[in-house]
Amino acid sequence: IYRFGKAENFYVGTRYNKVDSEEESGDNIEISRFQLGAGWFMTKNILMKVEYVKQSYNSDAAAWSPNAWTPEILSGAEMNGVVLEAVISF
């Protein structure tokens, strides 16, 4: 995160997370998430921010169960988009 402005009330930042794991069955699972964001502290208690998010989920498993959220169902799943958010804290 980098804060700037006369009162340091603006910021830009990025985050990258990656999980690479192996299940008991030996199947590999990989989840990666990238975020790029910017924000403005309008007052001490009000924040307005915008973020771009991209997340992907991959698994080596071939079989899947229709009755459970398992790595096999989510394999190849991906999402990306823009989030605009205002936060008020007390």
C-alpha positions as CSV (number, residue, x, y, z in Angstrom):
1,I,0.0,0.0,0.0
2,Y,1.2,3.5,-0.9
3,R,-0.6,6.4,0.8
4,F,-0.3,9.9,-0.6
5,G,-2.0,13.3,-0.7
6,K,-1.7,16.3,1.6
7,A,-3.3,14.4,4.5
8,E,-2.3,10.9,3.1
9,N,-6.0,10.4,2.5
10,F,-5.5,8.5,-0.8
11,Y,-3.9,5.1,-1.4
12,V,-3.1,2.5,-4.1
13,G,-2.2,-1.1,-3.4
14,T,-2.0,-4.6,-4.7
15,R,-2.1,-8.1,-3.3
16,Y,-1.3,-11.5,-4.6
17,N,-2.1,-14.7,-2.8
18,K,-1.4,-18.3,-4.0
19,V,-2.1,-21.6,-2.4
20,D,-0.6,-24.7,-3.9
21,S,-1.5,-27.9,-1.9
22,E,-1.9,-31.6,-2.2
23,E,-4.9,-33.5,-0.9
24,E,-4.7,-36.9,0.9
25,S,-5.7,-38.5,-2.4
26,G,-2.6,-37.0,-4.0
27,D,-4.5,-34.5,-6.2
28,N,-3.0,-31.1,-6.5
29,I,-5.0,-27.9,-5.8
30,E,-4.0,-24.4,-6.8
31,I,-5.9,-21.2,-5.9
32,S,-4.5,-17.8,-7.0
33,R,-6.0,-14.4,-6.3
34,F,-4.8,-10.9,-7.6
35,Q,-6.2,-7.6,-6.4
36,L,-5.4,-4.1,-7.4
37,G,-7.1,-1.3,-5.6
38,A,-7.3,2.4,-4.9
39,G,-9.1,4.3,-2.2
40,W,-10.0,7.7,-0.8
41,F,-10.5,8.4,2.9
42,M,-13.2,11.1,2.5
43,T,-13.3,11.7,6.3
44,K,-11.7,9.9,9.3
45,N,-14.6,7.4,9.2
46,I,-15.6,7.1,5.5
47,L,-13.6,5.3,2.9
48,M,-14.5,4.9,-0.8
49,K,-12.5,2.3,-2.7
50,V,-12.4,0.6,-6.1
51,E,-10.7,-2.8,-6.7
52,Y,-10.0,-5.1,-9.6
53,V,-10.1,-8.8,-8.5
54,K,-9.1,-11.9,-10.5
55,Q,-9.2,-15.4,-8.9
56,S,-8.7,-18.9,-10.3
57,Y,-9.1,-22.4,-8.9
58,N,-7.5,-25.5,-10.4
59,S,-7.4,-29.1,-9.4
60,D,-5.8,-32.3,-10.9
61,A,-8.7,-34.4,-9.7
62,A,-10.8,-36.0,-12.5
63,A,-13.9,-37.3,-10.7
64,W,-16.5,-35.1,-9.0
65,S,-19.4,-35.4,-6.7
66,P,-22.6,-33.5,-7.6
67,N,-23.7,-33.3,-3.9
68,A,-20.7,-31.5,-2.4
69,W,-18.4,-28.5,-3.1
70,T,-15.3,-30.4,-3.8
71,P,-12.1,-29.4,-5.6
72,E,-13.2,-31.4,-8.6
73,I,-16.3,-29.3,-9.1
74,L,-14.4,-26.0,-8.8
75,S,-11.5,-27.1,-11.0
76,G,-11.1,-24.5,-13.8
77,A,-13.4,-22.0,-12.0
78,E,-12.4,-18.4,-12.4
79,M,-13.8,-15.0,-11.6
80,N,-12.7,-11.4,-12.3
81,G,-14.3,-8.1,-12.0
82,V,-14.4,-4.6,-10.5
83,V,-15.7,-3.8,-7.0
84,L,-16.8,-0.3,-5.9
85,E,-17.3,0.0,-2.2
86,A,-18.0,2.7,0.4
87,V,-17.3,1.9,4.1
88,I,-18.4,3.8,7.2
89,S,-16.8,2.9,10.5
90,F,-17.9,4.0,14.0
